[in-house]
Amino acid sequence: MTLTDEGHYGPKQLNLLKTIWGEGFLSPGGSDEIDEIVKNIDVKNLNILDIGCGCGGAALHLINHHNASFVTGIDVEPLVIQRAKELASKRGLSDKTKFELVSPGPIDFEDESIDMVFSKETFLHIPDKEKLFENIFRMLKPHGIIAAGDWMRVDDNPPSPQMKKYIKAEGLDMYMCSLERYESILKNTGFKDIQIRDRNNWYLEKSKKEIIELRGPLYQAAIDAIGPEETEGAIQIWEKLIGVLEIGEHRPGHFTAVKA
Ligand SMILES: C[S@@+](CC[C@H](N)C(=O)[O-])C[C@H]1O[C@@H](n2cnc3c(N)ncnc32)[C@H](O)[C@@H]1O
């Protein structure tokens, strides 16, 4: 979402998302949604890589509430990495986390060095899914786990005019693919025990509550965070978002799988 001319995930954008989604989170659902993604996984003592860690909320939650041993968060935006480091320090978790700025493209970690790859609402920004999953497979230890949430589409046909308008309003590069496509890429890459969960209903209901809050109790906080015009712009984006969730084309989802 580019609400201002600050580019992707600039300071105003981060302030708005913090107001709506909570400190450390650039995607909906906060810590409850992290719990939902990893609900069938024993995260205890795992060494985790969080791809597109944003402001660090998930990484810190995986340590504090799931007893992960260490989380390395990587992201392409310098400001979110700075915010993640600040939050880790504020919560006394700097020694169990590392947040690194990376360039888009292949992720440079050693083969078979990671227990679990976690990611939330980031893969939609990465166009070449096949290369991404090959890379993840390579970095995972044998029996390593991938657990991700992402914004997907109902199918892999060209987006409808309504969806195109929504994506344009967001102003971000979004390469959304279907849950089924993720399932087939995971299979072809060599993953097993693939579990896929569609979260459209959940986010449809939640986003309706979010817009009520944005128009009501959070309105002034949003204006303070980003300004009046941008707040109206954000409300319009949320209306478009609800529209594409309602027609079922926008399908947030989760998937988990194990390196065979
Ligand atoms: C919607 S935000 C989600 C952030 C975080 N996972 C969360 O849920 O709060 C998407 C994040 O992906 C990052 N991103 C975009 N392209 C990326 C890439 N190629 N590699 C790593 N991170 C990327 C963005 O900078 C942004 O922080």
The ligand as an SDF file (V2000), in Angstrom:
LIG
                    3D

 27 29  0  0  0  0  0  0  0  0999 V2000
    3.0010   -7.1140    4.3440 C   0  0  0  0  0  0  0  0  0  0  0  0
    4.6030   -6.9170    4.9650 S   0  0  0  0  0  0  0  0  0  0  0  0
    4.6450   -8.2450    6.1730 C   0  0  0  0  0  0  0  0  0  0  0  0
    5.7420   -8.0820    7.1830 C   0  0  0  0  0  0  0  0  0  0  0  0
    5.7320   -9.1150    8.3180 C   0  0  0  0  0  0  0  0  0  0  0  0
    5.9300  -10.4480    7.8170 N   0  0  0  0  0  0  0  0  0  0  0  0
    4.4450   -9.0410    9.0890 C   0  0  0  0  0  0  0  0  0  0  0  0
    3.5880   -9.9170    8.9130 O   0  0  0  0  0  0  0  0  0  0  0  0
    4.2970   -8.0970    9.8700 O   0  0  0  0  0  0  0  0  0  0  0  0
    5.6420   -7.5490    3.6810 C   0  0  0  0  0  0  0  0  0  0  0  0
    7.1250   -7.4200    3.9780 C   0  0  0  0  0  0  0  0  0  0  0  0
    7.8470   -8.0990    2.9510 O   0  0  0  0  0  0  0  0  0  0  0  0
    9.0120   -7.3570    2.6760 C   0  0  0  0  0  0  0  0  0  0  0  0
    9.5330   -7.8020    1.3710 N   0  0  0  0  0  0  0  0  0  0  0  0
    9.1160   -7.4710    0.1300 C   0  0  0  0  0  0  0  0  0  0  0  0
    9.8450   -8.1140   -0.8070 N   0  0  0  0  0  0  0  0  0  0  0  0
   10.7410   -8.8960   -0.1480 C   0  0  0  0  0  0  0  0  0  0  0  0
   11.7740   -9.7950   -0.5440 C   0  0  0  0  0  0  0  0  0  0  0  0
   12.0470  -10.0310   -1.8250 N   0  0  0  0  0  0  0  0  0  0  0  0
   12.5100  -10.4050    0.4190 N   0  0  0  0  0  0  0  0  0  0  0  0
   12.2510  -10.1690    1.7330 C   0  0  0  0  0  0  0  0  0  0  0  0
   11.2960   -9.3130    2.1660 N   0  0  0  0  0  0  0  0  0  0  0  0
   10.5450   -8.6790    1.2490 C   0  0  0  0  0  0  0  0  0  0  0  0
    8.5400   -5.9220    2.7710 C   0  0  0  0  0  0  0  0  0  0  0  0
    9.5850   -5.0010    2.9040 O   0  0  0  0  0  0  0  0  0  0  0  0
    7.6380   -6.0010    3.9970 C   0  0  0  0  0  0  0  0  0  0  0  0
    8.3400   -5.7530    5.1850 O   0  0  0  0  0  0  0  0  0  0  0  0
  1  2  1  0
  2  3  1  0
  2 10  1  0
  3  4  1  0
  4  5  1  0
  5  6  1  0
  5  7  1  0
  7  8  2  0
  7  9  1  0
 10 11  1  0
 11 12  1  0
 11 26  1  0
 12 13  1  0
 13 14  1  0
 13 24  1  0
 14 15  1  0
 14 23  1  0
 15 16  2  0
 16 17  1  0
 17 18  1  0
 17 23  2  0
 18 19  1  0
 18 20  2  0
 20 21  1  0
 21 22  2  0
 22 23  1  0
 24 25  1  0
 24 26  1  0
 26 27  1  0
M  CHG  2   2   1   9  -1
M  END
$$$$
